[in-house]
Amino acid sequence: MKYIEAFRDGRLARKIAALIAREADSNRQYYLMEFCGGHTHAISRYGIADLLPDRIHMIHGPGCPVCVLPMGRLENAIQLAQMPGVVLCTYGDMLRIPTAKGNSLLKIKAQGADIRMVYSSTEALNIAQQNPQKTIVFLAIGFETTTPATAVVIKQAQALGLSNFTVFCNHVLTPSAISHILQSPEIRQLGLVQLDGFIGPAHVSTVIGSRPYEYFAEEFQKPVVIAGFEPLDVMQAILMLIRQLNTGRAEVENEFTRAVLPQGNIKAKRLVAEVFELRPSFEWRGLGHVPYSALRIKSCFADFDAEQRFEIPALSLADHKACECGAILRGVKHPRDCKIFGTACTPDNPVGSCMVSS
């Protein structure tokens, strides 16, 4: 409980806010991107932005795996779900993402497709064991956080000889996306984002550690502070970034020392390396095709790769013309800049993927 109560203490929050206000230079503006959707959620839920001076600007990055899945991969999932004898297992958020034509996995389910919401990859594996006459496809999404769990079930399926279990892999990598935001000419053409520093993701960093971020600090002179998800974690990270920027430093600092090590989780990384390999390129919603930014299943586990078993075609489909999700995920625009935000596009009737995710 101490990591909940202590890191949500209102008195401590006011003290950190006072330090931030005192130390933030009144003669400059600070532009800080929190990459992870968990941090974006914490900033909104706990009103952190209201505690910051106007000269500190929080930019919301593309750290939501539901939001960054491109339209073509969603269409692939819908096609899989409509195949005879296929049971598609997916996390709940994925059900409501709309295609450009307004279709979704939830609507396909209502039309009779066997689509089941699961809370873990293990649950999908259990469904395969319980339904040997069906072909189970687990729609795997997520950053480095959820990748080890997918690797585990692929190895378990192989050990159990579950020939009816497959994975449609859409796992993506955080450092590649950050690098693309900072240096891609294509992204710059779509809109410039002023960035002074990054709040490094929490759960991702428990797996990969803090060392992968050293490249951004050294090559681009952008400080990175890895932070936990509690409100005081985020506020302390902002204070640490302000202090780095005020002194002209660009280093990787770890606020989340209670969970993140420099080397990360070595066992989890070895497991991922055993099952997955890098894709030369992968399309992200909002970022386009990003080199070496995603994983695919290795050939030694090809029997459990839905892309190979079903010969899934590569589709590149445009978003809804009125949707600004791409620009929002890049940090170029705020959700309120979207003309259909809160009108035609609502949580009950989402037009874009950003409206699906909390």
N, C-alpha and C positions, 0 to 999 in steps of 0.2 A: 504493500500500500504506500510505502514512503515515496515511491517513484510517481505516484499519482498525486498524493496530497502535497508533498513538498514542492513539486514542479508545477503546481497550480495555485500557489500561495499569492493572494492579491497584494499583500504588503510587500513581498519581495518583487512582484511585478512593478509596482509603483517606484520602488527604489531603482530598479534597472532602467525603467523609463526615464527617470530623472537623470541618471548617468548618461544615457543616450542623448537626451536633450542638451545636456551640458557639454558633452564632448563632440557632438556633430557641429562641424564648422558652419557658421551662419552665412559664410561667403561662398559656399559651394553646394552642389546638389549631389546626392548619393543614389545610384541606381543599382539595386541588388536583386538578383534573380534567385528565387527558391525553385530549384528544378523539380522537386518531388511534389506530387499531388497531396501527399499527407501533410506537408508543411503548408500548402495553400489552404487546405481544410482547417488547420489549426489557426492560421492567421485570420480566417473568416469567422470561425466559430467563437474564438475568444476575443475578438475585437482588437487584435494586436495593432492593426494599422491606425486605429484611433488613438493609440498611446504613443505614436511616433510623431516627430516634428514633420512639418510639410516638406522639408528639404530631403527627406528620406523616402524614396519611391520603391515599392516592392513590385517586381515584375514576375508574373506567374509563368513558369516554364512548362515544357512538354512532358512532365513527369507522370502522366496518367496513362497507363497501358491501354485502357479502354478508349481514350480519346485519340491516341496516335495510330490506332489500327486503321490502315487505309481501306477505302471503299471496296477495292478489288478483293481483298482477303475476306471481308465480310460477305461479299457475294459468293465467294468460294464456300464459305461455311453454310450459307443458305442452300446452295446446290447440293452439298453433302447431306444436309438434313432431309432433303427431298428424295434421296435415293432409297429404293426398296430395301428393307431389312436393316437400315442404319439407325442407330440411336446416337444422337449428338448430345454430349455432356458438356456443359459450359457454366461459367460463373454467372451470377444473376445480372450484373450490369450489362453483359454482352447481349442479353435478350432484347433490349429495347433500342439498341443503336439502329437508326434508320438508314436505308440506302437513299440514293438521290431520288428514287421513284417512290419513296415512302414505305418500302417493304422492310421487314425486320424478322429476326428469329422468332420473336413472340407471335407475330402474325402468322408465320408459317406453322408454328405450333398449334395455333387456333384452327388452322386448316387441316390438321391431322398429323403433321410430322411429329415423330417421337423425339422430342427435345426435353432434356432433363437438367434442371438446375442443380449444381453440386457446390459444396463448400470446400472441397479439396480434390486433388488428383487421385488420392486413395479411394475416394467415394466412386469415382468413375471406374477404377479398376474393379471394385466390388460389383458394380453393375455388370461388368463384362463376365465375371465369374458366375453371376446369378442368371445370366441370359446367354448361354452358349450358342443358341440358335440365331442370335443377333450379332451384327458387327458394330462395335462401340467405337466412336470417334470422340476423343477428348480434345476440345478446343483449348489449347494451351496458350495463354497470353501472360505477359508480365515482364518485368525487368529482372535483374540478377536475383532478386529476392525470391521469386517463385520458381526459378529454373531448377534448383536442386531437387525440389519436390517432384517435378516432372521427370527428371532423370531417375529418381528412385523408382517410380511406377513403371517406367520402361524396362529397367533392369528386373523388376519383380515379374512383369509380364513375361519376359524372356525365360526367367527361372521357372515359372509356372507353366510355360508352354501355352499361354493364352493367345492363340492365333486369331481370336476375334477382337482383340484390343489394338487400337491404333491412336496415334497422336497427331493432330494438325498443329504443327509447331509455329508459334508466332512470338517467341521470346526475343526481346531486344536488349541492347546494351547502352548503359548510361554514358560512359565516357565518349563513345563515338558520337552520340547526339550532341553533347556539349561542345565537342570539337567542331562539329558541323555548324552549329549556331555561331561560333566565333570566327570561322575562317571560310565558309562556303561562299563563293561569288554568287551562286544561284539564290541563296538565302538573302544576301545583301540587296539583290535586285528586287526582292519581294517586299523589302522594308528594313530600314536600319533600326537596330535596338541598341540603345546606349547601355552598356553594362560595366559596372565597376568591380563587382565581385559576386560570388556564388555562395548560397547556403547549400552545402552538400547533403545528399539524401541520407536518411537514417538507416532504413532496413537494407537498402542496397549495399551500404558501406559495411554493414555487419558481415556481409558475404565477401565483398571484394577488398575491403580494408581502405585505408587512407592513401596508400601509395599511388594508385592510378591517377589521382588528382594533381600530383606534383607537376605533371606535364603542363597543365593549364596555368599554374602559378609561375612556372619558369618560362614557358614559351610565349604566353600572352600577357604575362604580368597581371594576372587576375587572382586576387586572394580567394581562397576557398575555406570555409569553416563548416565542418560536418556537424550537424545538429540533430538532437533527438526530436520527437514529435510533440512533446508537451510544450505549453505556451512559454514557460520560462526558458526552456531549451532554445526556442526560436529567438526570444528576446536577447538572451545572452550571446547567441551567434551573431545577431545584428550588431551588438556592442563590440564584439571581437573584430568584426569586419570594419566597423568605423575606426577602430584604433589602428588596424593595419593600414587603411587608406590614409589616415591622418599622418602617419609616420613614413609613408611611401614604401611600405612592405607589401610583398605579394607571396604569401606562404600558405601552406596547408596546415590548418589548425583543427584539432579534434575536440569539440565541446562534448561530444557523446562518448566520453571515455568509458562509461559504464557498460558499453556494449560493443564498441568498435576498436579493433586492433589495427596497427599499421599493415600487417600481412593479411588481415581478414580471417575468414574461416577456411583454413587450408583443406580440411576434409571435404567441405562442400565444393570448393573449387576443383579438386581432383575428380570428384564425382561428375561434375558438369563437363570437364575436359574428356572424361572417358566416354560420355554418351553423345556430346554435341561437338560441332565444329562451326567455324565462322562461315557465314554466307558472304560472297564477294560484294553483294549489294542487297539492300532491302528498302522498300518504300515505306515512308512514314507519312501519316497525315500531317500536313503543315510543314514538313521538312523536305518532302520529295524523296528521291533515291539517295540513301546515305551509305557510303562504302563501309563494309565490314562492321555493320551496326546490329547484326542479328545472328541468330544461331539456327542451324538445321541439324537433323538427326544424322549421325554417322552411318556409313553403309553397313557396318556390322550389326546395326539395329534396324536395318531397312524394313524388316517384316512388320515393324510397329510404326512405320512412317506413313501416315495417311496420304501425304503428297505423292509418294511413290506408288502406293497400292492403288489409289484411285486416279493416278495421273492427272492431278489437279493443275489446270492451266493457270499461267500467270496473267492476271487481269489488272489493268491500270485504268480505274474509272474516276471521273471527275466528281467532286462534291456537288451538292445542291447549289445552284447559282447564287442564292441569297445567303448561303451559309458562310460565316466568317471564322469558322473553327480553326482553319489553317493559320490565319494571321494571329488569332488569339493564342494558339499553342506556341507560336514563335515569340510571343511577347510584343508583337508589333501593335496589336490592338487590345483593348479591354472589352470584356463581354458587352458592356453598355454601348460600345461603338457599333455593335451589330444592329442593323435596322429592324430585324425581326425578333430581337431578344425580348422575352417577356410578353410578346404579342402573338405572332404566329408560332413562335418557338417557345414552348413551355415544358416543364417536366412531364406533364400529362401528354403532350404532343410534341416530342422533340424533333427538330429538323436536322440538328447536327449532334455529333457525339459528345461535345462538351456539356450539353444540356442533360445528357443521360447520367453523367457522373456527379456525385455530390461534391 
